[in-house]
Amino acid sequence: MNKTLPAFCTAALLLAGCAGINTVPTQWQPPRDTPDFAADGRLAVQSEGKGSYANFDWTQSGGVQTIDINTPLGNTLGQLCRDAEGVLAVNAKGERFEAANAQELSRSLLGFELPLQYLDQWADGRWAAGEAHQITAAGSLRQAGWDIERSAREDGSVRTLAISNGKLSLRLVFDSMRPSENSADAPNRCAARKQP
């Protein structure tokens, strides 16, 4: 039996169970620097009729953005980190992959480009700077070849972020997204980078 189908069905049920939480539509805002944050939740990816599900922990602190991808049981599948030096991915085997930007890295590893460089802005309810955008009559955002839908809690914090380009869809369900302190000792580079 295909192991992907039960995992996808479980993800769909879990994500459907989240629909009952009170949310408000997003009023998309102009770009700005995204404040430092810590977030966690679940994600589902669907491409060519196949789906995958995982948990995520996402932080942005001092110009370093890190996304840890974990199994539902907490085992690390991989880490993606972006800093001033570029983008770095580390898989569960400890293999490292580096690129100058998120598009280049996702194209190299996945065969297609994921808009990782915009996710923090979209999760914050803002369109990304430097890219043409359109807000649809239904209130979703179109930017960089992606349709973006976001729902928020009553306090304005993100509840769900769904992006799709016709070939691939990614849905993040946030358990929380909270501001974090940008202290003087915040890292200025990805922890997974080799020390000079």
NORDAZI-V733611 format. One record per pair of residues at least 24 apart in sequence whose ideal C-beta (glycine too) atoms are under 10 Angstrom apart, sorted by the first residue. I is the first residue (numbers start at 1). J is the second residue. D is the distance in Angstrom with one decimal. If there is no record, write none. Layout:
# NORDAZI-V733611
I & J & D
I & J & D
This chain:
# NORDAZI-V733611
2 & 50 & 9.2
4 & 49 & 9.9
4 & 50 & 5.9
4 & 51 & 6.7
4 & 52 & 7.1
4 & 53 & 9.4
5 & 50 & 9.1
5 & 51 & 8.4
7 & 44 & 9.6
7 & 51 & 7.5
7 & 52 & 7.0
7 & 53 & 5.4
7 & 54 & 9.4
7 & 71 & 9.7
7 & 72 & 8.7
8 & 44 & 7.6
8 & 45 & 9.6
8 & 46 & 7.7
8 & 49 & 9.8
8 & 50 & 7.7
8 & 51 & 3.6
8 & 52 & 7.3
8 & 53 & 6.6
9 & 51 & 8.9
9 & 53 & 9.5
10 & 44 & 9.9
10 & 53 & 6.7
10 & 72 & 8.0
11 & 42 & 7.3
11 & 43 & 8.7
11 & 44 & 4.6
11 & 45 & 9.3
11 & 46 & 9.3
11 & 51 & 6.6
11 & 52 & 7.9
11 & 53 & 3.3
11 & 54 & 8.7
11 & 72 & 9.0
11 & 171 & 8.8
11 & 173 & 9.6
12 & 44 & 7.5
12 & 46 & 9.7
12 & 51 & 7.9
12 & 53 & 8.6
12 & 171 & 9.9
14 & 42 & 6.4
14 & 44 & 8.6
14 & 53 & 7.8
14 & 72 & 8.9
14 & 173 & 7.9
15 & 42 & 7.1
15 & 43 & 9.4
15 & 44 & 6.1
15 & 53 & 8.6
15 & 160 & 8.3
15 & 162 & 9.7
15 & 171 & 6.5
15 & 172 & 9.8
15 & 173 & 5.7
17 & 173 & 9.6
18 & 42 & 8.5
18 & 151 & 9.7
18 & 159 & 7.7
18 & 160 & 7.3
18 & 173 & 5.2
18 & 174 & 9.5
18 & 175 & 9.2
19 & 151 & 9.4
19 & 159 & 9.9
19 & 160 & 8.9
19 & 173 & 9.7
21 & 151 & 8.9
21 & 153 & 7.6
21 & 154 & 9.9
21 & 159 & 6.5
21 & 160 & 9.3
21 & 173 & 9.5
22 & 151 & 9.7
22 & 153 & 7.3
22 & 154 & 6.2
22 & 159 & 8.9
23 & 150 & 9.4
23 & 151 & 3.9
23 & 152 & 6.2
23 & 153 & 6.5
23 & 154 & 8.1
23 & 158 & 9.6
23 & 159 & 4.9
23 & 160 & 7.4
24 & 151 & 7.3
24 & 152 & 5.4
24 & 153 & 7.5
24 & 154 & 6.1
24 & 155 & 9.4
24 & 156 & 7.9
24 & 159 & 8.8
25 & 138 & 9.0
25 & 139 & 5.2
25 & 140 & 9.4
25 & 149 & 9.3
25 & 150 & 8.5
25 & 151 & 7.0
25 & 152 & 7.7
26 & 122 & 9.3
26 & 124 & 9.9
26 & 125 & 5.0
26 & 126 & 9.5
26 & 135 & 9.5
26 & 139 & 6.7
26 & 140 & 8.5
26 & 141 & 8.0
26 & 148 & 9.0
26 & 149 & 8.0
26 & 150 & 4.2
26 & 151 & 6.8
26 & 152 & 5.7
26 & 156 & 8.9
26 & 158 & 8.4
26 & 159 & 9.7
26 & 160 & 9.9
26 & 161 & 9.4
27 & 125 & 7.3
27 & 135 & 9.2
27 & 139 & 7.9
27 & 152 & 9.0
27 & 156 & 9.3
28 & 122 & 9.0
28 & 125 & 6.2
28 & 126 & 6.8
28 & 127 & 5.8
28 & 133 & 8.0
28 & 135 & 5.4
28 & 139 & 7.8
28 & 140 & 8.7
28 & 141 & 5.3
28 & 143 & 9.6
28 & 148 & 8.7
28 & 150 & 8.0
29 & 121 & 9.5
29 & 124 & 8.1
29 & 125 & 5.7
29 & 126 & 4.8
29 & 127 & 7.8
30 & 126 & 6.6
30 & 127 & 7.1
30 & 129 & 8.3
30 & 133 & 9.8
31 & 118 & 9.7
31 & 121 & 6.1
31 & 124 & 9.3
31 & 126 & 5.3
31 & 127 & 6.2
31 & 128 & 6.1
31 & 129 & 3.9
31 & 130 & 8.2
31 & 131 & 9.3
31 & 133 & 9.4
32 & 121 & 8.5
32 & 124 & 8.2
32 & 126 & 6.4
32 & 129 & 8.6
33 & 63 & 9.9
33 & 120 & 9.8
33 & 121 & 9.5
33 & 124 & 9.8
33 & 126 & 10.0
33 & 129 & 9.7
34 & 60 & 6.4
34 & 65 & 8.8
34 & 119 & 9.8
34 & 120 & 4.6
34 & 121 & 6.1
34 & 122 & 9.9
34 & 123 & 8.1
34 & 124 & 5.1
34 & 126 & 7.7
35 & 60 & 8.1
35 & 120 & 9.7
35 & 124 & 8.1
35 & 179 & 5.8
35 & 180 & 8.4
35 & 182 & 8.0
36 & 60 & 5.3
36 & 61 & 4.9
36 & 62 & 7.1
36 & 63 & 9.1
36 & 64 & 9.5
36 & 65 & 9.5
36 & 179 & 6.7
36 & 180 & 4.7
36 & 181 & 7.1
36 & 182 & 4.6
36 & 183 & 9.4
36 & 186 & 7.6
37 & 61 & 8.3
37 & 65 & 9.5
37 & 120 & 7.9
37 & 123 & 8.6
37 & 124 & 8.3
37 & 157 & 9.4
37 & 158 & 9.8
37 & 176 & 9.6
37 & 177 & 5.8
37 & 178 & 6.5
37 & 179 & 5.8
37 & 180 & 5.7
38 & 176 & 7.9
38 & 177 & 7.6
38 & 178 & 5.8
38 & 179 & 8.2
38 & 180 & 4.7
38 & 181 & 9.9
39 & 67 & 9.1
39 & 120 & 9.3
39 & 123 & 7.4
39 & 157 & 9.0
39 & 158 & 7.8
39 & 172 & 8.7
39 & 174 & 5.7
39 & 175 & 8.1
39 & 176 & 6.4
39 & 177 & 3.9
39 & 178 & 7.4
39 & 180 & 9.5
40 & 68 & 9.1
40 & 70 & 9.5
40 & 174 & 7.4
40 & 175 & 5.3
40 & 176 & 6.0
40 & 177 & 8.2
40 & 178 & 9.6
41 & 158 & 9.1
41 & 159 & 9.2
41 & 160 & 8.8
41 & 161 & 9.3
41 & 172 & 5.9
41 & 173 & 5.0
41 & 174 & 4.2
41 & 175 & 4.6
41 & 176 & 7.5
41 & 177 & 8.1
42 & 70 & 9.9
42 & 72 & 8.2
42 & 171 & 8.7
42 & 172 & 7.4
42 & 173 & 4.9
42 & 174 & 8.7
42 & 175 & 7.6
43 & 67 & 9.3
43 & 69 & 7.6
43 & 161 & 9.3
43 & 170 & 6.6
43 & 171 & 6.7
43 & 172 & 4.9
43 & 173 & 7.4
43 & 174 & 9.8
44 & 162 & 9.2
44 & 169 & 8.1
44 & 170 & 7.5
44 & 171 & 4.8
44 & 172 & 8.3
44 & 173 & 8.1
45 & 110 & 9.9
45 & 114 & 9.2
45 & 168 & 7.2
45 & 169 & 7.3
45 & 170 & 5.3
45 & 171 & 8.0
45 & 172 & 9.9
46 & 164 & 8.8
46 & 167 & 9.8
46 & 168 & 7.2
46 & 169 & 4.8
46 & 170 & 8.1
46 & 171 & 8.2
47 & 110 & 8.9
47 & 111 & 9.8
47 & 112 & 8.1
47 & 167 & 6.5
47 & 168 & 4.6
47 & 169 & 7.6
47 & 170 & 9.2
48 & 167 & 7.4
48 & 168 & 8.4
51 & 169 & 9.0
51 & 171 & 9.9
52 & 77 & 9.5
53 & 171 & 9.7
54 & 78 & 9.1
55 & 173 & 10.0
55 & 175 & 9.1
56 & 80 & 9.6
56 & 172 & 7.0
56 & 173 & 9.6
56 & 174 & 9.1
56 & 175 & 9.7
58 & 119 & 8.4
58 & 120 & 8.3
58 & 123 & 8.4
58 & 172 & 8.6
58 & 174 & 8.8
58 & 177 & 8.1
59 & 180 & 6.8
59 & 186 & 10.0
59 & 187 & 10.0
60 & 120 & 6.1
60 & 123 & 10.0
60 & 180 & 7.7
60 & 182 & 9.2
60 & 186 & 9.8
61 & 180 & 5.9
61 & 181 & 8.3
61 & 182 & 6.2
61 & 183 & 8.3
61 & 185 & 10.0
61 & 186 & 4.6
61 & 187 & 6.9
61 & 188 & 9.6
62 & 180 & 9.8
62 & 182 & 5.7
62 & 183 & 8.0
62 & 184 & 9.0
62 & 185 & 8.7
62 & 186 & 3.0
62 & 187 & 6.0
62 & 188 & 5.7
62 & 189 & 9.4
63 & 182 & 9.1
63 & 186 & 8.0
63 & 187 & 8.7
63 & 188 & 6.2
63 & 189 & 8.8
64 & 186 & 7.4
64 & 187 & 5.2
64 & 188 & 6.7
64 & 189 & 6.5
64 & 190 & 6.1
64 & 191 & 8.1
64 & 193 & 10.0
65 & 102 & 9.8
65 & 116 & 8.8
65 & 117 & 9.3
65 & 119 & 8.8
65 & 120 & 6.4
65 & 190 & 8.9
66 & 187 & 9.0
66 & 190 & 6.9
66 & 191 & 7.5
66 & 192 & 8.6
67 & 116 & 8.1
67 & 119 & 8.3
67 & 120 & 9.9
67 & 172 & 10.0
78 & 109 & 9.6
79 & 190 & 8.6
79 & 191 & 8.8
79 & 192 & 6.3
80 & 105 & 8.0
80 & 106 & 9.1
80 & 109 & 9.7
80 & 114 & 9.6
80 & 116 & 6.9
80 & 190 & 9.3
80 & 192 & 9.6
81 & 187 & 9.7
81 & 189 & 8.7
81 & 190 & 3.6
81 & 191 & 7.3
81 & 192 & 5.9
81 & 193 & 7.9
82 & 116 & 7.3
82 & 117 & 7.3
82 & 120 & 9.3
82 & 190 & 7.5
83 & 187 & 8.1
83 & 188 & 7.0
83 & 189 & 4.8
83 & 190 & 5.0
83 & 191 & 9.7
83 & 193 & 7.7
84 & 188 & 7.3
84 & 189 & 7.2
84 & 190 & 9.8
85 & 188 & 9.6
85 & 189 & 6.2
85 & 190 & 7.5
85 & 193 & 6.9
86 & 190 & 8.9
86 & 193 & 9.4
87 & 116 & 7.4
87 & 117 & 8.3
87 & 190 & 8.6
88 & 189 & 9.3
88 & 190 & 5.0
88 & 191 & 9.5
88 & 192 & 5.6
88 & 193 & 6.2
89 & 116 & 9.9
89 & 190 & 9.9
89 & 192 & 8.7
90 & 190 & 9.0
90 & 191 & 9.7
90 & 192 & 5.0
90 & 193 & 10.0
94 & 192 & 9.3
96 & 190 & 9.9
96 & 192 & 6.6
96 & 193 & 8.6
96 & 194 & 8.4
98 & 190 & 9.5
98 & 192 & 9.6
98 & 193 & 8.4
103 & 144 & 9.5
110 & 168 & 9.0
112 & 165 & 8.6
112 & 167 & 7.1
112 & 168 & 6.5
113 & 144 & 9.0
113 & 145 & 8.6
113 & 146 & 10.0
113 & 165 & 9.0
113 & 168 & 9.5
114 & 146 & 9.4
114 & 163 & 8.7
114 & 165 & 9.4
114 & 168 & 7.7
114 & 170 & 7.3
115 & 143 & 8.1
115 & 144 & 5.5
115 & 145 & 8.0
115 & 146 & 5.7
115 & 148 & 8.8
115 & 163 & 6.9
115 & 165 & 8.5
115 & 170 & 9.0
116 & 170 & 9.9
117 & 144 & 9.1
118 & 143 & 7.1
118 & 144 & 6.5
118 & 146 & 8.0
118 & 148 & 8.5
118 & 163 & 8.8
119 & 148 & 9.5
119 & 161 & 7.3
119 & 163 & 8.0
119 & 170 & 8.7
119 & 172 & 8.0
121 & 148 & 9.8
122 & 146 & 8.6
122 & 148 & 5.2
122 & 149 & 9.6
122 & 150 & 6.5
122 & 158 & 8.8
122 & 161 & 6.0
122 & 162 & 9.9
122 & 163 & 7.1
122 & 172 & 9.7
123 & 148 & 9.7
123 & 150 & 7.2
123 & 152 & 9.9
123 & 157 & 9.3
123 & 158 & 4.8
123 & 160 & 9.7
123 & 161 & 5.2
123 & 172 & 7.4
123 & 174 & 7.5
123 & 177 & 6.8
124 & 150 & 9.1
124 & 156 & 9.5
124 & 157 & 9.3
124 & 158 & 7.3
124 & 161 & 9.8
124 & 177 & 8.6
125 & 150 & 6.0
125 & 152 & 6.7
125 & 156 & 7.3
125 & 157 & 9.2
125 & 158 & 7.1
125 & 161 & 9.5
126 & 150 & 9.8
140 & 164 & 9.7
146 & 170 & 9.2
152 & 177 & 9.9
153 & 177 & 9.2
